[in-house]
Amino acid sequence: MASGDLQTVDREELRVQSDLLVFLLLRGRTGPTSFQEVEREMAHEFHGPYEVDDVRRALRDLTHAGLLHHLPGNFVVPTVAAFHMSMLSV
């Protein structure tokens, strides 16, 4: 397989995606409904800086990859609803 066939994801994107998955498992069901709240709470939980655009991109990528469908129950409803509403306003 040629190297151009693989989609490259940098370490920072992977970190935000993995932190977001953990965050959704911990707080998704009763969690925040805006990306600003997600950004603040993730920064508090994981002691790292997060940009709203990075959180949006991570949620979009995880949604498109189908990973969020494998989370138990309705863990991601508030955050995913906020994501879809933000996409409508673009």
N, CA, C and O atoms as CSV, one atom per row, in Angstrom:
chain,resi,resn,atom,element,x,y,z
A,1,MET,N,N,0.852,-1.174,0.000
A,1,MET,CA,C,0.000,0.000,0.000
A,1,MET,C,C,0.896,1.234,0.000
A,1,MET,O,O,1.820,1.340,0.806
A,2,ALA,N,N,0.624,2.132,-0.877
A,2,ALA,CA,C,1.415,3.357,-0.964
A,2,ALA,C,C,1.132,4.250,0.227
A,2,ALA,O,O,0.039,4.232,0.792
A,3,SER,N,N,2.139,5.035,0.601
A,3,SER,CA,C,1.970,5.900,1.768
A,3,SER,C,C,0.864,6.926,1.557
A,3,SER,O,O,0.261,7.384,2.528
A,4,GLY,N,N,0.590,7.291,0.329
A,4,GLY,CA,C,-0.467,8.251,0.042
A,4,GLY,C,C,-1.863,7.694,0.262
A,4,GLY,O,O,-2.838,8.445,0.293
A,5,ASP,N,N,-1.962,6.362,0.415
A,5,ASP,CA,C,-3.269,5.739,0.615
A,5,ASP,C,C,-3.784,5.896,2.038
A,5,ASP,O,O,-4.983,5.758,2.283
A,6,LEU,N,N,-2.904,6.179,2.960
A,6,LEU,CA,C,-3.301,6.299,4.356
A,6,LEU,C,C,-3.568,7.749,4.713
A,6,LEU,O,O,-2.808,8.643,4.340
A,7,GLN,N,N,-4.641,7.971,5.430
A,7,GLN,CA,C,-4.929,9.322,5.909
A,7,GLN,C,C,-4.093,9.543,7.158
A,7,GLN,O,O,-4.157,8.760,8.106
A,8,THR,N,N,-3.319,10.602,7.153
A,8,THR,CA,C,-2.466,10.865,8.303
A,8,THR,C,C,-3.183,11.767,9.291
A,8,THR,O,O,-3.839,12.738,8.914
A,9,VAL,N,N,-3.045,11.427,10.551
A,9,VAL,CA,C,-3.616,12.214,11.637
A,9,VAL,C,C,-2.474,12.527,12.584
A,9,VAL,O,O,-1.757,11.623,13.017
A,10,ASP,N,N,-2.299,13.797,12.909
A,10,ASP,CA,C,-1.183,14.128,13.785
A,10,ASP,C,C,-1.498,13.782,15.237
A,10,ASP,O,O,-2.644,13.516,15.600
A,11,ARG,N,N,-0.465,13.793,16.040
A,11,ARG,CA,C,-0.598,13.410,17.451
A,11,ARG,C,C,-1.602,14.266,18.202
A,11,ARG,O,O,-2.365,13.762,19.026
A,12,GLU,N,N,-1.602,15.547,17.921
A,12,GLU,CA,C,-2.519,16.454,18.615
A,12,GLU,C,C,-3.972,16.095,18.306
A,12,GLU,O,O,-4.811,16.084,19.207
A,13,GLU,N,N,-4.271,15.803,17.048
A,13,GLU,CA,C,-5.633,15.406,16.683
A,13,GLU,C,C,-6.030,14.116,17.387
A,13,GLU,O,O,-7.153,13.994,17.876
A,14,LEU,N,N,-5.117,13.155,17.440
A,14,LEU,CA,C,-5.404,11.894,18.132
A,14,LEU,C,C,-5.629,12.117,19.620
A,14,LEU,O,O,-6.501,11.490,20.221
A,15,ARG,N,N,-4.842,13.011,20.217
A,15,ARG,CA,C,-4.996,13.299,21.643
A,15,ARG,C,C,-6.371,13.899,21.921
A,15,ARG,O,O,-7.056,13.490,22.858
A,16,VAL,N,N,-6.769,14.868,21.102
A,16,VAL,CA,C,-8.074,15.503,21.304
A,16,VAL,C,C,-9.191,14.479,21.088
A,16,VAL,O,O,-10.158,14.454,21.850
A,17,GLN,N,N,-9.068,13.635,20.058
A,17,GLN,CA,C,-10.094,12.624,19.801
A,17,GLN,C,C,-10.206,11.636,20.954
A,17,GLN,O,O,-11.310,11.317,21.394
A,18,SER,N,N,-9.068,11.151,21.445
A,18,SER,CA,C,-9.123,10.172,22.539
A,18,SER,C,C,-9.637,10.815,23.821
A,18,SER,O,O,-10.422,10.203,24.545
A,19,ASP,N,N,-9.207,12.038,24.113
A,19,ASP,CA,C,-9.715,12.737,25.294
A,19,ASP,C,C,-11.219,12.986,25.171
A,19,ASP,O,O,-11.953,12.875,26.153
A,20,LEU,N,N,-11.671,13.322,23.963
A,20,LEU,CA,C,-13.094,13.565,23.755
A,20,LEU,C,C,-13.904,12.287,23.961
A,20,LEU,O,O,-14.978,12.327,24.561
A,21,LEU,N,N,-13.401,11.155,23.472
A,21,LEU,CA,C,-14.110,9.889,23.686
A,21,LEU,C,C,-14.242,9.577,25.168
A,21,LEU,O,O,-15.314,9.192,25.635
A,22,VAL,N,N,-13.153,9.742,25.906
A,22,VAL,CA,C,-13.193,9.494,27.349
A,22,VAL,C,C,-14.154,10.472,28.015
A,22,VAL,O,O,-14.951,10.086,28.870
A,23,PHE,N,N,-14.074,11.729,27.623
A,23,PHE,CA,C,-14.956,12.748,28.184
A,23,PHE,C,C,-16.426,12.397,27.946
A,23,PHE,O,O,-17.251,12.519,28.851
A,24,LEU,N,N,-16.750,11.963,26.730
A,24,LEU,CA,C,-18.134,11.611,26.415
A,24,LEU,C,C,-18.605,10.426,27.239
A,24,LEU,O,O,-19.763,10.374,27.653
A,25,LEU,N,N,-17.722,9.482,27.477
A,25,LEU,CA,C,-18.090,8.337,28.316
A,25,LEU,C,C,-18.337,8.766,29.757
A,25,LEU,O,O,-19.218,8.234,30.432
A,26,LEU,N,N,-17.545,9.737,30.222
A,26,LEU,CA,C,-17.679,10.198,31.603
A,26,LEU,C,C,-18.835,11.177,31.790
A,26,LEU,O,O,-19.532,11.130,32.804
A,27,ARG,N,N,-19.039,12.061,30.816
A,27,ARG,CA,C,-19.953,13.189,31.019
A,27,ARG,C,C,-20.982,13.385,29.928
A,27,ARG,O,O,-21.805,14.295,30.025
A,28,GLY,N,N,-20.965,12.570,28.903
A,28,GLY,CA,C,-21.806,12.829,27.739
A,28,GLY,C,C,-23.287,12.852,28.010
A,28,GLY,O,O,-24.005,13.671,27.437
A,29,ARG,N,N,-23.762,11.977,28.866
A,29,ARG,CA,C,-25.209,11.868,29.085
A,29,ARG,C,C,-25.765,13.107,29.778
A,29,ARG,O,O,-26.825,13.606,29.401
A,30,THR,N,N,-25.064,13.597,30.775
A,30,THR,CA,C,-25.537,14.764,31.517
A,30,THR,C,C,-24.653,15.968,31.262
A,30,THR,O,O,-24.744,16.986,31.948
A,31,GLY,N,N,-23.811,15.834,30.278
A,31,GLY,CA,C,-22.767,16.819,30.056
A,31,GLY,C,C,-23.221,18.083,29.371
A,31,GLY,O,O,-24.415,18.315,29.179
A,32,PRO,N,N,-22.263,18.888,29.010
A,32,PRO,CA,C,-22.514,20.197,28.421
A,32,PRO,C,C,-23.160,20.081,27.050
A,32,PRO,O,O,-23.069,19.053,26.379
A,33,THR,N,N,-23.809,21.153,26.660
A,33,THR,CA,C,-24.479,21.162,25.365
A,33,THR,C,C,-23.899,22.201,24.419
A,33,THR,O,O,-24.481,22.466,23.367
A,34,SER,N,N,-22.774,22.788,24.770
A,34,SER,CA,C,-22.105,23.703,23.851
A,34,SER,C,C,-20.628,23.346,23.797
A,34,SER,O,O,-20.077,22.769,24.735
A,35,PHE,N,N,-20.002,23.696,22.690
A,35,PHE,CA,C,-18.594,23.364,22.548
A,35,PHE,C,C,-17.724,24.160,23.509
A,35,PHE,O,O,-16.666,23.685,23.922
A,36,GLN,N,N,-18.154,25.363,23.868
A,36,GLN,CA,C,-17.394,26.137,24.839
A,36,GLN,C,C,-17.384,25.413,26.181
A,36,GLN,O,O,-16.357,25.370,26.858
A,37,GLU,N,N,-18.526,24.844,26.567
A,37,GLU,CA,C,-18.591,24.082,27.820
A,37,GLU,C,C,-17.747,22.817,27.732
A,37,GLU,O,O,-17.047,22.470,28.683
A,38,VAL,N,N,-17.809,22.126,26.596
A,38,VAL,CA,C,-16.994,20.917,26.417
A,38,VAL,C,C,-15.523,21.269,26.534
A,38,VAL,O,O,-14.763,20.583,27.218
A,39,GLU,N,N,-15.123,22.342,25.861
A,39,GLU,CA,C,-13.731,22.785,25.887
A,39,GLU,C,C,-13.285,23.061,27.322
A,39,GLU,O,O,-12.219,22.605,27.734
A,40,ARG,N,N,-14.088,23.801,28.084
A,40,ARG,CA,C,-13.738,24.134,29.471
A,40,ARG,C,C,-13.655,22.887,30.339
A,40,ARG,O,O,-12.700,22.711,31.096
A,41,GLU,N,N,-14.665,22.017,30.225
A,41,GLU,CA,C,-14.692,20.834,31.075
A,41,GLU,C,C,-13.597,19.840,30.706
A,41,GLU,O,O,-13.034,19.186,31.584
A,42,MET,N,N,-13.290,19.720,29.414
A,42,MET,CA,C,-12.191,18.841,29.011
A,42,MET,C,C,-10.869,19.384,29.536
A,42,MET,O,O,-10.025,18.620,30.004
A,43,ALA,N,N,-10.686,20.692,29.462
A,43,ALA,CA,C,-9.454,21.291,29.967
A,43,ALA,C,C,-9.312,21.037,31.461
A,43,ALA,O,O,-8.213,20.771,31.947
A,44,HIS,N,N,-10.419,21.119,32.190
A,44,HIS,CA,C,-10.388,20.863,33.626
A,44,HIS,C,C,-10.107,19.386,33.906
A,44,HIS,O,O,-9.297,19.061,34.774
A,45,GLU,N,N,-10.769,18.500,33.179
A,45,GLU,CA,C,-10.650,17.057,33.403
A,45,GLU,C,C,-9.269,16.524,33.031
A,45,GLU,O,O,-8.699,15.712,33.759
A,46,PHE,N,N,-8.732,16.981,31.898
A,46,PHE,CA,C,-7.491,16.419,31.369
A,46,PHE,C,C,-6.299,17.357,31.507
A,46,PHE,O,O,-5.196,17.018,31.079
A,47,HIS,N,N,-6.504,18.521,32.095
A,47,HIS,CA,C,-5.424,19.487,32.337
A,47,HIS,C,C,-4.673,19.833,31.052
A,47,HIS,O,O,-3.443,19.860,31.024
A,48,GLY,N,N,-5.424,20.091,30.010
A,48,GLY,CA,C,-4.788,20.458,28.753
A,48,GLY,C,C,-5.572,21.537,28.049
A,48,GLY,O,O,-6.768,21.698,28.290
A,49,PRO,N,N,-4.909,22.279,27.179
A,49,PRO,CA,C,-5.621,23.303,26.413
A,49,PRO,C,C,-6.371,22.671,25.240
A,49,PRO,O,O,-5.838,21.812,24.539
A,50,TYR,N,N,-7.590,23.100,25.042
A,50,TYR,CA,C,-8.392,22.634,23.909
A,50,TYR,C,C,-9.008,23.845,23.246
A,50,TYR,O,O,-9.476,24.766,23.916
A,51,GLU,N,N,-9.005,23.837,21.941
A,51,GLU,CA,C,-9.664,24.885,21.177
A,51,GLU,C,C,-11.031,24.368,20.738
A,51,GLU,O,O,-11.189,23.181,20.454
A,52,VAL,N,N,-12.006,25.251,20.683
A,52,VAL,CA,C,-13.349,24.860,20.279
A,52,VAL,C,C,-13.320,24.192,18.904
A,52,VAL,O,O,-13.991,23.182,18.694
A,53,ASP,N,N,-12.554,24.745,17.972
A,53,ASP,CA,C,-12.483,24.156,16.630
A,53,ASP,C,C,-11.894,22.753,16.660
A,53,ASP,O,O,-12.304,21.895,15.878
A,54,ASP,N,N,-10.931,22.507,17.559
A,54,ASP,CA,C,-10.352,21.168,17.684
A,54,ASP,C,C,-11.379,20.175,18.204
A,54,ASP,O,O,-11.434,19.032,17.751
A,55,VAL,N,N,-12.200,20.619,19.166
A,55,VAL,CA,C,-13.249,19.756,19.711
A,55,VAL,C,C,-14.285,19.457,18.628
A,55,VAL,O,O,-14.722,18.315,18.486
A,56,ARG,N,N,-14.676,20.471,17.870
A,56,ARG,CA,C,-15.630,20.265,16.772
A,56,ARG,C,C,-15.078,19.270,15.755
A,56,ARG,O,O,-15.775,18.350,15.328
A,57,ARG,N,N,-13.820,19.469,15.374
A,57,ARG,CA,C,-13.192,18.598,14.381
A,57,ARG,C,C,-13.116,17.160,14.895
A,57,ARG,O,O,-13.385,16.216,14.151
A,58,ALA,N,N,-12.749,16.997,16.164
A,58,ALA,CA,C,-12.655,15.658,16.748
A,58,ALA,C,C,-14.021,14.984,16.767
A,58,ALA,O,O,-14.139,13.806,16.430
A,59,LEU,N,N,-15.047,15.726,17.158
A,59,LEU,CA,C,-16.394,15.153,17.196
A,59,LEU,C,C,-16.872,14.798,15.793
A,59,LEU,O,O,-17.497,13.757,15.589
A,60,ARG,N,N,-16.578,15.661,14.833
A,60,ARG,CA,C,-16.942,15.373,13.439
A,60,ARG,C,C,-16.239,14.106,12.952
A,60,ARG,O,O,-16.867,13.233,12.352
A,61,ASP,N,N,-14.934,14.010,13.211
A,61,ASP,CA,C,-14.169,12.850,12.754
A,61,ASP,C,C,-14.646,11.563,13.416
A,61,ASP,O,O,-14.764,10.531,12.756
A,62,LEU,N,N,-14.922,11.618,14.715
A,62,LEU,CA,C,-15.404,10.431,15.425
A,62,LEU,C,C,-16.797,10.030,14.944
A,62,LEU,O,O,-17.114,8.844,14.854
A,63,THR,N,N,-17.624,11.030,14.636
A,63,THR,CA,C,-18.965,10.749,14.117
A,63,THR,C,C,-18.876,10.097,12.745
A,63,THR,O,O,-19.542,9.095,12.483
A,64,HIS,N,N,-18.053,10.667,11.870
A,64,HIS,CA,C,-17.915,10.124,10.520
A,64,HIS,C,C,-17.287,8.738,10.531
A,64,HIS,O,O,-17.583,7.921,9.659
A,65,ALA,N,N,-16.431,8.462,11.499
A,65,ALA,CA,C,-15.798,7.141,11.608
A,65,ALA,C,C,-16.751,6.105,12.200
A,65,ALA,O,O,-16.447,4.912,12.198
A,66,GLY,N,N,-17.899,6.550,12.707
A,66,GLY,CA,C,-18.879,5.641,13.283
A,66,GLY,C,C,-18.573,5.206,14.701
A,66,GLY,O,O,-19.241,4.315,15.227
A,67,LEU,N,N,-17.581,5.812,15.331
A,67,LEU,CA,C,-17.179,5.386,16.674
A,67,LEU,C,C,-18.205,5.743,17.739
A,67,LEU,O,O,-18.341,5.026,18.730
A,68,LEU,N,N,-18.922,6.831,17.549
A,68,LEU,CA,C,-19.871,7.250,18.575
A,68,LEU,C,C,-21.076,6.319,18.661
A,68,LEU,O,O,-21.747,6.259,19.692
A,69,HIS,N,N,-21.347,5.600,17.586
A,69,HIS,CA,C,-22.481,4.670,17.593
A,69,HIS,C,C,-22.227,3.469,18.495
A,69,HIS,O,O,-23.161,2.755,18.861
A,70,HIS,N,N,-20.970,3.246,18.853
A,70,HIS,CA,C,-20.624,2.090,19.678
A,70,HIS,C,C,-20.607,2.406,21.168
A,70,HIS,O,O,-20.394,1.513,21.988
A,71,LEU,N,N,-20.829,3.664,21.525
A,71,LEU,CA,C,-20.878,4.014,22.938
A,71,LEU,C,C,-22.202,3.535,23.521
A,71,LEU,O,O,-23.228,3.583,22.844
A,72,PRO,N,N,-22.190,3.075,24.767
A,72,PRO,CA,C,-23.419,2.532,25.352
A,72,PRO,C,C,-24.470,3.608,25.629
A,72,PRO,O,O,-24.147,4.741,25.985
A,73,GLY,N,N,-25.718,3.227,25.456
A,73,GLY,CA,C,-26.819,4.111,25.820
A,73,GLY,C,C,-26.828,5.409,25.045
A,73,GLY,O,O,-26.436,5.462,23.879
A,74,ASN,N,N,-27.275,6.439,25.703
A,74,ASN,CA,C,-27.365,7.767,25.095
A,74,ASN,C,C,-26.276,8.684,25.628
A,74,ASN,O,O,-26.534,9.853,25.918
A,75,PHE,N,N,-25.078,8.172,25.759
A,75,PHE,CA,C,-24.016,8.938,26.390
A,75,PHE,C,C,-23.712,10.246,25.694
A,75,PHE,O,O,-23.319,11.212,26.348
A,76,VAL,N,N,-23.885,10.302,24.389
A,76,VAL,CA,C,-23.404,11.469,23.655
A,76,VAL,C,C,-24.513,12.391,23.177
A,76,VAL,O,O,-24.248,13.316,22.409
A,77,VAL,N,N,-25.725,12.167,23.602
A,77,VAL,CA,C,-26.844,12.932,23.047
A,77,VAL,C,C,-26.678,14.448,23.186
A,77,VAL,O,O,-26.787,15.143,22.176
A,78,PRO,N,N,-26.419,15.006,24.383
A,78,PRO,CA,C,-26.329,16.472,24.465
A,78,PRO,C,C,-25.205,17.051,23.613
A,78,PRO,O,O,-25.404,18.056,22.930
A,79,THR,N,N,-24.031,16.432,23.643
A,79,THR,CA,C,-22.893,16.973,22.919
A,79,THR,C,C,-23.070,16.821,21.415
A,79,THR,O,O,-22.752,17.738,20.659
A,80,VAL,N,N,-23.573,15.675,20.976
A,80,VAL,CA,C,-23.792,15.473,19.545
A,80,VAL,C,C,-24.896,16.393,19.035
A,80,VAL,O,O,-24.816,16.896,17.914
A,81,ALA,N,N,-25.918,16.614,19.844
A,81,ALA,CA,C,-26.970,17.558,19.452
A,81,ALA,C,C,-26.385,18.951,19.262
A,81,ALA,O,O,-26.741,19.648,18.312
A,82,ALA,N,N,-25.496,19.360,20.154
A,82,ALA,CA,C,-24.837,20.664,20.018
A,82,ALA,C,C,-24.005,20.708,18.742
A,82,ALA,O,O,-23.962,21.728,18.055
A,83,PHE,N,N,-23.349,19.600,18.433
A,83,PHE,CA,C,-22.545,19.516,17.213
A,83,PHE,C,C,-23.425,19.711,15.980
A,83,PHE,O,O,-23.086,20.499,15.097
A,84,HIS,N,N,-24.540,19.007,15.915
A,84,HIS,CA,C,-25.414,19.112,14.751
A,84,HIS,C,C,-26.015,20.512,14.637
A,84,HIS,O,O,-26.158,21.031,13.530
A,85,MET,N,N,-26.363,21.118,15.746
A,85,MET,CA,C,-26.890,22.485,15.712
A,85,MET,C,C,-25.829,23.458,15.221
A,85,MET,O,O,-26.142,24.391,14.481
A,86,SER,N,N,-24.576,23.252,15.624
A,86,SER,CA,C,-23.515,24.152,15.178
A,86,SER,C,C,-23.272,23.999,13.682
A,86,SER,O,O,-22.923,24.970,13.010
A,87,MET,N,N,-23.453,22.790,13.152
A,87,MET,CA,C,-23.268,22.575,11.723
A,87,MET,C,C,-24.376,23.272,10.927
A,87,MET,O,O,-24.142,23.735,9.810
A,88,LEU,N,N,-25.573,23.347,11.497
A,88,LEU,CA,C,-26.673,24.024,10.821
A,88,LEU,C,C,-26.450,25.527,10.742
A,88,LEU,O,O,-26.939,26.189,9.826
A,89,SER,N,N,-25.710,26.061,11.705
A,89,SER,CA,C,-25.512,27.510,11.747
A,89,SER,C,C,-24.329,27.972,10.916
A,89,SER,O,O,-24.076,29.173,10.816
A,90,VAL,N,N,-23.597,27.036,10.317
A,90,VAL,CA,C,-22.417,27.405,9.519
A,90,VAL,C,C,-22.845,27.938,8.176
A,90,VAL,O,O,-22.000,28.302,7.359
